[in-house]
Amino acid sequence: RLMKEAGYKSQNMNDDVIFLYAKVSYDEDNDDLTGGKHIQLFMEDLQAQDPIEALPKDFIMVGRISVMLRGLGHALHQPRSVAKAWKPIAESVLKNEGLL
């Protein structure tokens, strides 16, 4: 739902593909999620299943940095969930803005 509200659009709006794209872009990637595929190949498979037409413009760099930081973590054998790391900060901001 939030991906759609943020501006994500794809050809078929397949909820499963949208969830996987969000998970890989903004949270984590692991062999269970990607089926053991390299993240780039996994993203290409998602694109083939349901081609992206528009990405949330305000969050493109967030997704890129998330993937890059996790790549560094994988190189150091320290996989991380970016969403879990930023959750306390996001909750604090939302509370301060009266949105939570």
Residue frames relative to the residue before (quaternion, step in Angstrom):
aa qw qx qy qz dx dy dz
R 1.0000 0.0000 0.0000 0.0000 0.00 0.00 0.00
L 0.6983 0.4790 -0.2863 0.4483 3.60 0.82 -0.97
M 0.6001 0.5460 -0.3671 0.4549 3.59 1.05 -0.66
K 0.6637 0.4986 -0.3019 0.4689 3.57 0.94 -0.89
E 0.6592 0.5064 -0.3087 0.4623 3.59 0.93 -0.85
A 0.6663 0.5097 -0.2955 0.4571 3.58 1.11 -0.70
G 0.6564 -0.5390 0.3084 0.4283 3.60 1.23 -0.26
Y 0.4187 0.6949 -0.4819 0.3310 3.60 1.26 0.17
K 0.0589 0.7729 -0.6293 0.0553 3.54 -0.96 0.94
S 0.0067 -0.7747 0.6322 -0.0032 3.52 -1.07 0.81
Q 0.7244 -0.4643 0.2948 0.4156 3.53 -1.26 0.37
N 0.8178 0.2276 -0.0913 0.5207 3.60 0.82 -1.01
M 0.2762 -0.7793 0.5053 0.2470 3.61 1.28 -0.28
N 0.1449 0.8070 -0.5443 0.1772 3.54 0.94 1.04
D 0.4246 -0.7488 0.4513 0.2354 3.58 -0.47 1.24
D 0.6417 0.5243 -0.3358 0.4479 3.62 0.99 -0.73
V 0.6633 0.4864 -0.2997 0.4835 3.57 0.95 -0.85
I 0.6302 0.5280 -0.3347 0.4604 3.61 0.98 -0.81
F 0.6427 0.5174 -0.3213 0.4647 3.60 0.95 -0.87
L 0.6832 0.4817 -0.2965 0.4618 3.60 0.83 -0.96
Y 0.6341 0.5223 -0.3363 0.4604 3.58 0.98 -0.78
A 0.6631 0.4970 -0.3031 0.4706 3.60 0.94 -0.88
K 0.6471 0.5325 -0.3171 0.4441 3.58 0.93 -0.92
V 0.7096 0.4456 -0.2584 0.4808 3.57 0.87 -0.96
S 0.6887 0.4931 -0.2907 0.4450 3.60 0.99 -0.75
Y 0.8423 0.2299 -0.0599 0.4839 3.56 0.84 -0.97
D 0.7551 0.3580 -0.2218 0.5025 3.60 1.17 0.02
E 0.7632 -0.3187 0.2773 0.4889 3.57 0.01 -1.25
D 0.1219 -0.7354 0.6513 0.1418 3.50 -1.37 0.14
N 0.0984 0.7679 -0.6252 0.0984 3.52 -1.02 0.87
D 0.7032 -0.4820 0.3111 0.4199 3.56 -1.25 0.28
D 0.6094 0.5472 -0.3616 0.4455 3.60 1.06 -0.63
L 0.6932 0.4766 -0.2652 0.4712 3.56 0.96 -0.90
T 0.7865 0.3492 -0.1642 0.4821 3.58 0.83 -1.00
G 0.4466 -0.6888 0.4589 0.3399 3.58 1.24 -0.09
G 0.6715 -0.5100 0.2847 0.4560 3.56 1.18 0.57
K 0.5186 0.6435 -0.4153 0.3802 3.59 1.27 0.02
H 0.5712 -0.5320 0.4957 0.3807 3.53 -1.28 0.48
I 0.6192 -0.5923 0.3652 0.3640 3.58 -1.01 0.81
Q 0.6391 0.5264 -0.3411 0.4450 3.62 0.96 -0.76
L 0.6697 0.4820 -0.3030 0.4769 3.60 0.92 -0.86
F 0.6232 0.5387 -0.3333 0.4586 3.56 1.04 -0.76
M 0.6659 0.4898 -0.2990 0.4767 3.59 0.93 -0.90
E 0.6279 0.5213 -0.3377 0.4691 3.60 1.04 -0.70
D 0.6295 0.5234 -0.3293 0.4705 3.60 1.05 -0.73
L 0.6328 0.5152 -0.3310 0.4740 3.59 0.99 -0.81
Q 0.6433 0.5287 -0.3111 0.4580 3.57 0.98 -0.88
A 0.6586 0.5042 -0.3070 0.4667 3.59 1.01 -0.80
Q 0.6577 0.5171 -0.3082 0.4528 3.60 1.05 -0.74
D 0.7933 -0.0531 0.0905 0.5997 3.58 0.96 -0.88
P 0.2707 -0.8209 0.4795 0.1515 3.59 0.12 1.29
I 0.4233 -0.6995 0.5274 0.2310 3.54 -0.97 1.00
E 0.2057 -0.7782 0.5852 0.0977 3.55 -1.00 0.91
A 0.7956 -0.0306 0.0324 0.6042 3.60 1.10 -0.65
L 0.2259 -0.7628 0.5947 0.1163 3.55 -1.05 0.86
P 0.5723 -0.5692 0.4459 0.3868 3.59 -1.17 0.51
K 0.3736 -0.7845 0.4497 0.2068 3.60 -0.21 1.27
D 0.6662 0.5132 -0.3105 0.4431 3.59 1.02 -0.72
F 0.7626 0.3846 -0.1879 0.4851 3.58 1.21 -0.39
I 0.3614 0.7489 -0.4893 0.2628 3.61 1.23 0.15
M 0.7042 0.4522 -0.2778 0.4716 3.60 0.81 -0.96
V 0.5819 0.5642 -0.3753 0.4496 3.60 1.09 -0.63
G 0.6721 0.4924 -0.2899 0.4710 3.57 0.91 -0.90
R 0.6503 0.5185 -0.3172 0.4557 3.58 0.93 -0.86
I 0.6840 0.4758 -0.2883 0.4718 3.57 0.86 -0.95
S 0.6053 0.5596 -0.3455 0.4485 3.58 1.04 -0.76
V 0.6767 0.4804 -0.2829 0.4809 3.57 0.89 -0.96
M 0.6652 0.5078 -0.3106 0.4507 3.60 0.93 -0.86
L 0.6672 0.4912 -0.3089 0.4670 3.60 0.89 -0.87
R 0.6528 0.4942 -0.3212 0.4759 3.58 0.98 -0.77
G 0.5994 0.5531 -0.3604 0.4527 3.58 1.09 -0.65
L 0.6324 0.5068 -0.3166 0.4929 3.57 1.02 -0.81
G 0.6415 0.5286 -0.3170 0.4568 3.57 0.96 -0.86
H 0.6494 0.5031 -0.3194 0.4724 3.59 0.96 -0.83
A 0.6368 0.5316 -0.3299 0.4507 3.59 0.97 -0.83
L 0.7247 0.3971 -0.2207 0.5181 3.58 1.13 -0.70
H 0.4339 -0.7113 0.4349 0.3415 3.57 1.35 0.14
Q 0.5520 0.5666 -0.3954 0.4668 3.55 1.07 0.90
P 0.0435 -0.8268 0.5604 0.0228 3.63 0.44 1.13
R 0.0806 -0.8064 0.5859 -0.0005 3.55 -1.06 0.79
S 0.3401 -0.6589 0.6208 0.2545 3.51 -1.36 0.36
V 0.3496 -0.7525 0.5224 0.1967 3.56 -0.48 1.20
A 0.6365 0.5430 -0.3342 0.4340 3.59 0.98 -0.81
K 0.6480 0.4970 -0.3248 0.4770 3.60 0.99 -0.73
A 0.6449 0.5267 -0.3214 0.4510 3.58 1.04 -0.72
W 0.7695 0.3584 -0.2139 0.4834 3.60 0.88 -0.80
K 0.4035 0.7467 -0.4563 0.2671 3.62 1.25 -0.13
P 0.6862 0.4723 -0.3228 0.4493 3.67 0.73 -0.87
I 0.6380 0.5174 -0.3264 0.4677 3.60 1.04 -0.73
A 0.6621 0.5070 -0.3033 0.4610 3.57 0.91 -0.92
E 0.6518 0.5112 -0.3160 0.4626 3.59 0.95 -0.86
S 0.6404 0.5315 -0.3176 0.4545 3.58 0.99 -0.83
V 0.6624 0.4965 -0.3001 0.4739 3.57 0.91 -0.92
L 0.6682 0.5026 -0.3042 0.4565 3.58 0.89 -0.90
K 0.6351 0.5147 -0.3254 0.4752 3.59 1.05 -0.75
N 0.6660 0.5087 -0.2984 0.4567 3.59 0.92 -0.90
E 0.7001 0.4414 -0.2563 0.4994 3.58 1.15 -0.64
G 0.4814 -0.6951 0.4125 0.3391 3.58 1.31 -0.02
L 0.5090 0.6623 -0.4023 0.3747 3.55 1.22 0.50
L 0.7447 0.3084 -0.1993 0.5573 3.58 1.27 -0.02
